Amino acid sequence: KMISKKVTVINKSGLHLRPASIMSQIAQKCPSTVEFIKGDKVINPKSVLMLMAGGIMCGDEIEIRCEGATEAEDLNTLVEAINSGLGE
């Protein structure tokens, strides 16, 4: 069973190259399956290119979904990363 949480992207430039690469490094450390949902797009945040192609901008609400043995921990890690502004 998958768990999910909605979060609003707060960093000014959205998930462009630098924040996207930070996000993808964090996501790659998560053992569970991770997806970002923006509108009708399903984005694999473990891929920098997919994150950037997702066009996630400041103020966008995305849904983070995790599934796997460490899903709760991974979801918290990813939500905290987005809420921290990813270094911006």
MILOVEX-136780 format. One record per residue: y, z, x of N, C-alpha, C in turn; residue in three letters; residue number from 0; chain. Coordinates in pm, whole numbers. Example, Ala and Ser with C-alpha at 12.3 -4.5 7.8 and 13.67 -1.06 7.14 Angstrom:
+--------+--------+--------+--------+--------+--------+--------+--------+--------+-----+-----+----+
|    npy |    npz |    npx |   capy |   capz |   capx |    cpy |    cpz |    cpx |  aa |   i | ch |
+--------+--------+--------+--------+--------+--------+--------+--------+--------+-----+-----+----+
|   -569 |    780 |   1319 |   -450 |    780 |   1230 |   -330 |    780 |   1320 | ALA |   0 |  A |
|   -225 |    708 |   1285 |   -106 |    714 |   1367 |      3 |    787 |   1290 | SER |   1 |  A |
+--------+--------+--------+--------+--------+--------+--------+--------+--------+-----+-----+----+
***
This chain:
+--------+--------+--------+--------+--------+--------+--------+--------+--------+-----+-----+----+
|    npy |    npz |    npx |   capy |   capz |   capx |    cpy |    cpz |    cpx |  aa |   i | ch |
+--------+--------+--------+--------+--------+--------+--------+--------+--------+-----+-----+----+
|   -119 |      0 |     85 |      0 |      0 |      0 |    124 |      0 |     89 | LYS |   0 |  A |
|    214 |    -89 |     54 |    335 |   -105 |    132 |    443 |     -8 |     86 | MET |   1 |  A |
|    523 |     43 |    179 |    638 |    125 |    142 |    765 |     51 |    180 | ILE |   2 |  A |
|    874 |     79 |    109 |    997 |      7 |    139 |   1120 |     92 |    110 | SER |   3 |  A |
|   1231 |     51 |    168 |   1358 |    117 |    144 |   1469 |     14 |    157 | LYS |   4 |  A |
|   1571 |     26 |     70 |   1686 |    -64 |     79 |   1792 |      0 |    168 | LYS |   5 |  A |
|   1857 |    -84 |    247 |   1959 |    -35 |    339 |   2067 |   -142 |    350 | VAL |   6 |  A |
|   2191 |    -95 |    371 |   2304 |   -189 |    385 |   2340 |   -202 |    533 | THR |   7 |  A |
|   2353 |   -325 |    578 |   2387 |   -353 |    718 |   2535 |   -321 |    738 | VAL |   8 |  A |
|   2565 |   -233 |    836 |   2703 |   -188 |    855 |   2770 |   -244 |    979 | ILE |   9 |  A |
|   2693 |   -296 |   1077 |   2763 |   -345 |   1196 |   2842 |   -471 |   1162 | ASN |  10 |  A |
|   2962 |   -478 |   1222 |   3064 |   -576 |   1182 |   3015 |   -720 |   1183 | LYS |  11 |  A |
|   2935 |   -755 |   1282 |   2898 |   -896 |   1294 |   2761 |   -926 |   1237 | SER |  12 |  A |
|   2702 |   -831 |   1163 |   2569 |   -854 |   1106 |   2464 |   -862 |   1217 | GLY |  13 |  A |
|   2353 |   -926 |   1189 |   2245 |   -934 |   1289 |   2254 |  -1065 |   1367 | LEU |  14 |  A |
|   2360 |  -1076 |   1448 |   2370 |  -1190 |   1539 |   2294 |  -1154 |   1666 | HIS |  15 |  A |
|   2315 |  -1229 |   1773 |   2224 |  -1220 |   1888 |   2200 |  -1079 |   1943 | LEU |  16 |  A |
|   2304 |  -1008 |   1983 |   2278 |   -878 |   2048 |   2214 |   -777 |   1953 | ARG |  17 |  A |
|   2274 |   -753 |   1834 |   2207 |   -659 |   1742 |   2068 |   -707 |   1699 | PRO |  18 |  A |
|   2050 |   -838 |   1685 |   1919 |   -891 |   1646 |   1816 |   -863 |   1755 | ALA |  19 |  A |
|   1857 |   -876 |   1882 |   1760 |   -852 |   1989 |   1727 |   -703 |   1999 | SER |  20 |  A |
|   1825 |   -616 |   1976 |   1798 |   -471 |   1974 |   1702 |   -440 |   1859 | ILE |  21 |  A |
|   1731 |   -494 |   1740 |   1648 |   -470 |   1622 |   1507 |   -518 |   1645 | MET |  22 |  A |
|   1493 |   -637 |   1705 |   1361 |   -692 |   1723 |   1280 |   -612 |   1826 | SER |  23 |  A |
|   1347 |   -560 |   1929 |   1278 |   -474 |   2026 |   1226 |   -347 |   1958 | GLN |  24 |  A |
|   1308 |   -290 |   1869 |   1266 |   -170 |   1795 |   1148 |   -204 |   1704 | ILE |  25 |  A |
|   1159 |   -316 |   1632 |   1053 |   -357 |   1539 |    922 |   -385 |   1611 | ALA |  26 |  A |
|    931 |   -445 |   1731 |    810 |   -478 |   1807 |    732 |   -352 |   1848 | GLN |  27 |  A |
|    802 |   -239 |   1858 |    735 |   -114 |   1895 |    665 |    -50 |   1775 | LYS |  28 |  A |
|    690 |   -102 |   1656 |    629 |    -47 |   1534 |    491 |   -111 |   1515 | CYS |  29 |  A |
|    387 |    -28 |   1516 |    252 |    -84 |   1500 |    227 |   -144 |   1361 | PRO |  30 |  A |
|    300 |    -99 |   1260 |    272 |   -150 |   1125 |    331 |   -290 |   1105 | SER |  31 |  A |
|    290 |   -355 |    998 |    346 |   -483 |    958 |    484 |   -456 |    901 | THR |  32 |  A |
|    584 |   -528 |    949 |    722 |   -503 |    907 |    783 |   -632 |    853 | VAL |  33 |  A |
|    854 |   -620 |    741 |    926 |   -734 |    683 |   1065 |   -688 |    641 | GLU |  34 |  A |
|   1163 |   -775 |    660 |   1295 |   -754 |    603 |   1307 |   -853 |    487 | PHE |  35 |  A |
|   1354 |   -807 |    372 |   1371 |   -894 |    257 |   1522 |   -905 |    230 | ILE |  36 |  A |
|   1572 |  -1029 |    231 |   1713 |  -1054 |    195 |   1713 |  -1162 |     91 | LYS |  37 |  A |
|   1747 |  -1126 |    -32 |   1740 |  -1222 |   -142 |   1597 |  -1269 |   -158 | GLY |  38 |  A |
|   1575 |  -1401 |   -147 |   1438 |  -1452 |   -160 |   1375 |  -1482 |    -24 | ASP |  39 |  A |
|   1444 |  -1439 |     83 |   1390 |  -1464 |    218 |   1307 |  -1345 |    265 | LYS |  40 |  A |
|   1192 |  -1374 |    324 |   1110 |  -1272 |    390 |   1122 |  -1300 |    539 | VAL |  41 |  A |
|   1175 |  -1200 |    612 |   1206 |  -1219 |    754 |   1118 |  -1127 |    838 | ILE |  42 |  A |
|   1061 |  -1182 |    944 |    984 |  -1101 |   1039 |   1081 |  -1049 |   1145 | ASN |  43 |  A |
|   1115 |   -918 |   1141 |   1215 |   -866 |   1235 |   1162 |   -852 |   1378 | PRO |  44 |  A |
|   1033 |   -878 |   1399 |    978 |   -873 |   1535 |   1015 |  -1000 |   1612 | LYS |  45 |  A |
|   1071 |  -1099 |   1541 |   1115 |  -1225 |   1601 |   1267 |  -1234 |   1598 | SER |  46 |  A |
|   1330 |  -1239 |   1716 |   1476 |  -1250 |   1726 |   1524 |  -1374 |   1652 | VAL |  47 |  A |
|   1455 |  -1487 |   1672 |   1497 |  -1613 |   1610 |   1491 |  -1605 |   1458 | LEU |  48 |  A |
|   1385 |  -1543 |   1405 |   1374 |  -1530 |   1259 |   1484 |  -1438 |   1205 | MET |  49 |  A |
|   1513 |  -1330 |   1279 |   1620 |  -1239 |   1237 |   1754 |  -1312 |   1230 | LEU |  50 |  A |
|   1785 |  -1387 |   1336 |   1912 |  -1459 |   1340 |   1916 |  -1568 |   1232 | MET |  51 |  A |
|   1805 |  -1635 |   1209 |   1798 |  -1739 |   1106 |   1812 |  -1679 |    966 | ALA |  52 |  A |
|   1783 |  -1550 |    953 |   1793 |  -1483 |    823 |   1936 |  -1471 |    773 | GLY |  53 |  A |
|   2033 |  -1489 |    862 |   2174 |  -1484 |    822 |   2215 |  -1352 |    760 | GLY |  54 |  A |
|   2170 |  -1242 |    816 |   2204 |  -1110 |    762 |   2343 |  -1070 |    813 | ILE |  55 |  A |
|   2436 |  -1051 |    719 |   2575 |  -1023 |    753 |   2610 |   -878 |    721 | MET |  56 |  A |
|   2726 |   -836 |    773 |   2778 |   -703 |    743 |   2794 |   -689 |    592 | CYS |  57 |  A |
|   2748 |   -577 |    537 |   2760 |   -552 |    394 |   2640 |   -601 |    314 | GLY |  58 |  A |
|   2551 |   -679 |    377 |   2431 |   -725 |    307 |   2335 |   -610 |    286 | ASP |  59 |  A |
|   2274 |   -606 |    168 |   2167 |   -510 |    145 |   2034 |   -580 |    172 | GLU |  60 |  A |
|   1955 |   -519 |    257 |   1822 |   -574 |    284 |   1718 |   -468 |    247 | ILE |  61 |  A |
|   1600 |   -514 |    219 |   1489 |   -423 |    194 |   1399 |   -428 |    316 | GLU |  62 |  A |
|   1366 |   -311 |    368 |   1274 |   -303 |    481 |   1139 |   -259 |    426 | ILE |  63 |  A |
|   1036 |   -338 |    455 |    900 |   -305 |    409 |    810 |   -282 |    529 | ARG |  64 |  A |
|    730 |   -177 |    520 |    633 |   -149 |    626 |    497 |   -122 |    563 | CYS |  65 |  A |
|    393 |   -168 |    632 |    256 |   -143 |    586 |    168 |   -120 |    707 | GLU |  66 |  A |
|     95 |     -8 |    706 |      5 |     22 |    816 |     -4 |    172 |    839 | GLY |  67 |  A |
|    -79 |    210 |    939 |   -107 |    351 |    965 |     19 |    432 |    994 | ALA |  68 |  A |
|    119 |    369 |   1056 |    242 |    441 |   1095 |    362 |    398 |   1010 | THR |  69 |  A |
|    334 |    349 |    887 |    440 |    288 |    806 |    560 |    380 |    779 | GLU |  70 |  A |
|    534 |    509 |    747 |    645 |    600 |    712 |    735 |    622 |    833 | ALA |  71 |  A |
|    673 |    646 |    946 |    746 |    666 |   1072 |    823 |    539 |   1110 | GLU |  72 |  A |
|    759 |    425 |   1098 |    822 |    298 |   1133 |    940 |    268 |   1040 | ASP |  73 |  A |
|    922 |    294 |    910 |   1030 |    270 |    814 |   1152 |    355 |    851 | LEU |  74 |  A |
|   1128 |    484 |    882 |   1239 |    573 |    921 |   1310 |    521 |   1045 | ASN |  75 |  A |
|   1232 |    479 |   1145 |   1288 |    427 |   1270 |   1379 |    308 |   1244 | THR |  76 |  A |
|   1333 |    214 |   1161 |   1407 |     91 |   1133 |   1533 |    118 |   1050 | LEU |  77 |  A |
|   1520 |    208 |    950 |   1636 |    244 |    867 |   1742 |    311 |    954 | VAL |  78 |  A |
|   1699 |    403 |   1042 |   1793 |    470 |   1132 |   1862 |    370 |   1224 | GLU |  79 |  A |
|   1787 |    272 |   1273 |   1844 |    170 |   1362 |   1954 |     92 |   1291 | ALA |  80 |  A |
|   1928 |     49 |   1167 |   2029 |    -25 |   1090 |   2150 |     65 |   1064 | ILE |  81 |  A |
|   2124 |    190 |   1024 |   2233 |    282 |    992 |   2317 |    321 |   1114 | ASN |  82 |  A |
|   2259 |    306 |   1232 |   2332 |    341 |   1355 |   2431 |    233 |   1395 | SER |  83 |  A |
|   2420 |    113 |   1332 |   2509 |      2 |   1364 |   2461 |    -81 |   1483 | GLY |  84 |  A |
|   2344 |    -48 |   1537 |   2281 |   -127 |   1644 |   2374 |   -151 |   1763 | LEU |  85 |  A |
|   2440 |    -46 |   1806 |   2519 |    -54 |   1928 |   2657 |   -117 |   1912 | GLY |  86 |  A |
|   2700 |   -136 |   1787 |   2833 |   -195 |   1769 |   2931 |    -90 |   1720 | GLU |  87 |  A |
+--------+--------+--------+--------+--------+--------+--------+--------+--------+-----+-----+----+
***
